[in-house]
Amino acid sequence: MTLEISPADLKIKLALGAESKIALVDCREAWEHSTASISGGELIPMNTIPQRLQYLEDLADEATVIVYCHHGVRSLMVINWLREQGLKDCLSLAGGIDRWSIEIDSTVPRY
């Protein structure tokens, strides 16, 4: 079972817009989100994920939930937990926003 999506594949899904039906979730802290973010990503810090489970389940009913963080470690932890809760249609952005900045959008600041 695939746990991650590459930045290149995410870029394609984002370009498809409504056709690809994704919900992009940033699980970093607010200060990180304000430093660098991917357009369309919704901030839900990792420590608030359990309280937002119902919301994330509702998102997953309509779209693939793609979670990202700085380097891909926290987002992998989040999607593993979400899958344990029964949410199967979720993926982690491989390499996080740092890899996104390197490979896809150099205007996204690295930190």
C-alpha positions as CSV (number, residue, x, y, z in Angstrom):
1,M,0.0,0.0,0.0
2,T,1.4,3.3,-1.1
3,L,2.1,5.8,1.8
4,E,3.6,8.7,-0.2
5,I,3.1,10.8,-3.2
6,S,6.1,12.5,-5.0
7,P,6.2,16.2,-5.5
8,A,5.9,15.7,-9.3
9,D,2.8,13.6,-8.9
10,L,1.3,16.1,-6.5
11,K,2.0,18.9,-9.0
12,I,0.1,17.0,-11.7
13,K,-2.9,16.4,-9.3
14,L,-2.9,20.1,-8.4
15,A,-2.8,21.1,-12.1
16,L,-5.9,18.9,-12.7
17,G,-7.8,20.8,-10.2
18,A,-11.3,19.5,-9.4
19,E,-10.7,16.5,-11.6
20,S,-8.2,15.0,-9.2
21,K,-10.1,15.9,-6.0
22,I,-7.4,16.4,-3.4
23,A,-7.4,18.0,0.0
24,L,-4.0,19.3,0.9
25,V,-3.3,19.4,4.7
26,D,-0.2,21.1,6.2
27,C,0.5,19.4,9.6
28,R,3.3,21.7,10.6
29,E,3.1,24.5,13.2
30,A,1.6,27.9,12.4
31,W,5.0,29.7,12.3
32,E,6.2,27.1,9.7
33,H,3.1,27.6,7.6
34,S,3.5,31.3,7.6
35,T,7.2,30.9,6.6
36,A,6.4,28.6,3.6
37,S,3.3,26.9,2.3
38,I,1.9,25.2,-0.8
39,S,-1.0,27.1,-2.3
40,G,-4.3,25.5,-1.3
41,G,-3.0,23.8,1.7
42,E,-5.0,23.9,5.0
43,L,-3.1,24.2,8.2
44,I,-4.0,21.5,10.7
45,P,-1.0,21.2,13.1
46,M,0.0,17.6,14.0
47,N,-1.0,17.9,17.6
48,T,-4.6,18.9,16.6
49,I,-5.1,16.0,14.2
50,P,-6.9,13.7,16.7
51,Q,-9.4,16.5,17.5
52,R,-10.0,17.1,13.8
53,L,-10.5,13.4,12.9
54,Q,-14.2,13.8,12.0
55,Y,-13.4,16.8,9.7
56,L,-10.6,14.8,8.0
57,E,-12.9,11.8,7.6
58,D,-15.4,14.2,5.9
59,L,-12.6,15.5,3.6
60,A,-11.6,12.0,2.7
61,D,-15.2,11.2,1.7
62,E,-14.8,13.8,-1.1
63,A,-11.1,13.8,-1.9
64,T,-7.7,12.1,-1.4
65,V,-6.1,13.7,1.7
66,I,-2.5,14.6,1.1
67,V,-0.6,15.6,4.2
68,Y,2.7,17.5,4.2
69,C,5.2,18.8,6.7
70,H,8.8,20.1,6.5
71,H,10.7,16.9,5.4
72,G,8.0,14.2,5.3
73,V,8.5,12.6,8.7
74,R,5.5,14.1,10.6
75,S,3.2,13.7,7.7
76,L,4.1,10.0,7.4
77,M,3.3,9.7,11.1
78,V,0.0,11.5,10.6
79,I,-1.2,9.3,7.7
80,N,-0.2,6.2,9.5
81,W,-2.3,7.3,12.4
82,L,-5.2,8.3,10.1
83,R,-5.0,4.9,8.4
84,E,-5.2,3.2,11.8
85,Q,-8.4,5.2,12.4
86,G,-9.8,3.8,9.2
87,L,-9.1,6.7,6.8
88,K,-7.5,4.9,3.8
89,D,-7.5,7.5,1.1
90,C,-4.6,9.6,2.5
91,L,-0.9,10.1,1.4
92,S,2.2,11.9,2.7
93,L,4.1,14.2,0.5
94,A,7.5,12.6,0.1
95,G,10.3,14.9,1.3
96,G,7.8,17.5,2.5
97,I,7.7,21.1,1.5
98,D,11.5,21.2,1.4
99,R,11.6,18.7,-1.5
100,W,8.6,20.6,-3.1
101,S,10.7,23.8,-3.0
102,I,13.7,22.0,-4.5
103,E,11.9,20.1,-7.3
104,I,8.7,22.0,-8.1
105,D,8.5,25.6,-6.8
106,S,11.7,27.4,-5.9
107,T,9.7,30.5,-4.8
108,V,8.6,28.5,-1.7
109,P,11.2,29.5,0.9
110,R,13.4,26.8,2.4
111,Y,14.1,26.9,6.1
